[in-house]
Amino acid sequence: MVDYNNQHNFKCMSEQKEILEKKVQNLIEQVRPYLQQDGGDINFVNITDDMVVNVELTGACGSCPYSTMTLKNGVENTIRKAIPEIKSVEAINL
């Protein structure tokens, strides 16, 4: 027997995650120019089930001693202010 409610719930959750990912990607696009000014960049990787955004810092940001501060005070604050359900933003390469 097929549980159509479960299929519908999964589809809705999947659509919600896609919308959330697009919002996060748009916010990353907004902060990207600030990172690029200093020779760095940022790439969206994914959003985990527990609402953590994973990103990759590249260029100067990948080796800068202030990368964590930039990530938390700049990128994470921007994303969490716009999307409060996001718990944190983590760099997978730091």
N, C-alpha and C positions, 0 to 999 in steps of 0.2 A: 504494500500500500504506500502511495506517495503522500508525503506530508507537504501539502501546498503552502501551509502557513510558514513552515521552516524555510522553504524555497523563497517565499516572498520576503521574509525577514532577512535572509542572506543577501538577496538582491538589493534591498533597501540599505543594508549596512555597507555593501560594496559601493553603491552609488554615493552614500554619504562620505565614505572614505575618499572616493575620487574627487568629490567637491572640496573636501578638506585639503587634499593634496594640491589641488589647483590654487586654493587660497594661500597655502604656505609657499608655493612656487612663485606666486605673484608678489608676496612680501619679500622673498629672497631677491627677486628682480629689483625691488625698490632699494634694498641695502647694497646690492652688488656694486653700484658705481662708487660708493664710499671705500669699499675694499680695493677696487681696481685702481683708485687714486694712489694707493700705496703699493701697487704691484701685486696685489693678491686677488683671489677670487673665491667663490663659494659655489658648490654644486649640491642640489637636493639629491638625497639618496632614497629615503623612505620615511614613513611614519609607522612606528611599531604599534602593536595592539594596545600597549599601555600608554599611548599618546606621547611618545618621545620622537622628536624629529631628528633624524640622522642626516648629517651633511658631511661634505668633504671640503676642507679648506685647501686651496692650491696656491701656487705661486709663492709670493713672499709670506702669505698667511700661514703656509704649511710649516715654515721654519721660524716664524717670528715669536719671540718670548712673550709678546702681549696677545697672542692668538686667543688664549682662553678668556682673557678679559674682554676682548673684542666680541668673541662669540657670545658670552653671557650678557654683557652690558649693552651690546649693540643688537646683535641678531636675535638672541633669545627674548630680550625685552620687547623688541618690535613685534615679534610673532605672538608672544603671550598676551600682549596688550590687545592685539586684534583678534586673537583666538584663545580665549582663556582656558579652554579645555586641554590645550597643549601643556604637558607637564614640564618639559625641558627641551633644549636643543643640544645635541651632542655631536662633536666631530669624530668621525670614525677613524681619522688618521692622526689624532693627537695623542 
